[in-house]
């Protein structure tokens, strides 16, 4: 079962090599590239209830968070 298929940034639509699943300033969580995460992400660190990053490929490993 693939947990992560190649994702697009929910804000700008790009397909970055590393994608962040994080809480946004607007409230809901989103898939974000690093640039959009720095702009729209609620937190500036990774962790439980904040954000996590993944290699953006099928079954990509979790990197942080």
Order of alpha helices (4+ residues) and beta strands (2+ residues): beta-beta-alpha-beta-beta
